[in-house]
């Protein structure tokens, strides 16, 4: 058994832990469809990041643990790929009633079949449930790596028409009793970028995905906080992306 060094994504599905048997069976079907979608989507990363490795996925209850063996230097190349992989994953989950919340970490770990242990897993486990929303944060440790890449100018867009804010943005993420600045995955981009201004607004797309989902008492803030982030991104970040693209 050889230790790996790579990127870890830990995700849970909001509300799934409270499902009854019938709901749990339906969730497992949707989760398996999500895993199939992610597997197919992973193949497309090779068009943008040729060195992208194949991830391994372990599941426990409503939690997914995805591990990419990258080597220490490979973390730099794969962080943009993680964002490219997670954005449509969150969009797919929205469209199919799976609200994903979690975090991205990196470091050493050991994988043995469905068992994954090590410092990178421990770091992810400390942070993946802290946010009072659905979406994906980078753990403080992972943020330090991201910042070092930004400052050293080693994190460049994989294509000329991609801007950094399509991958990550810094945001005051609501926690259960406070707010804390995190770098987060720019998942709203995939909805705002499909806005044609005619059929339905981006907020309408998001609301349509949510309207059939139960909102148990005490969970309202998760939805409200997510909508706040979505609107902030659309009105603050997305116009900036469009402006940069028009200049290129």
Number of C-alpha atoms within 10 A of each C-alpha: 6 8 13 19 22 23 28 27 25 25 25 23 20 20 16 17 12 9 12 9 9 8 11 16 12 11 19 14 11 16 21 11 15 18 15 12 14 17 16 11 16 20 13 14 20 14 11 14 14 10 13 21 18 15 17 16 19 15 15 10 11 18 20 19 22 18 27 22 23 22 14 14 10 17 23 18 19 22 22 24 19 21 20 22 20 23 21 19 20 23 20 19 18 19 15 16 19 26 24 25 22 27 26 30 28 27 22 18 21 17 16 10 9 11 12 18 13 15 14 25 24 14 20 26 19 11 18 23 20 17 23 22 27 24 24 27 29 25 22 17 15 24 18 13 16 21 13 14 17 13 9 9 9 12 18 15 15 15 8 9 11 14 17 15 18 22 23 20 16 15 16 13 22 20 15 13 8 10 13 11 12 19 23 23 26 26 25 27 22 16 18 21 14 11 14 10 8 6 9 11 15 22 17 11 17 19 13 14 19 18 10 9 12 10 14 8 7 7 14 12 15 19 16 13 18 19 18 13 21 21 17 14 21 19 12 11 17 20 13 15 18 12 10 13 13 9 6 7
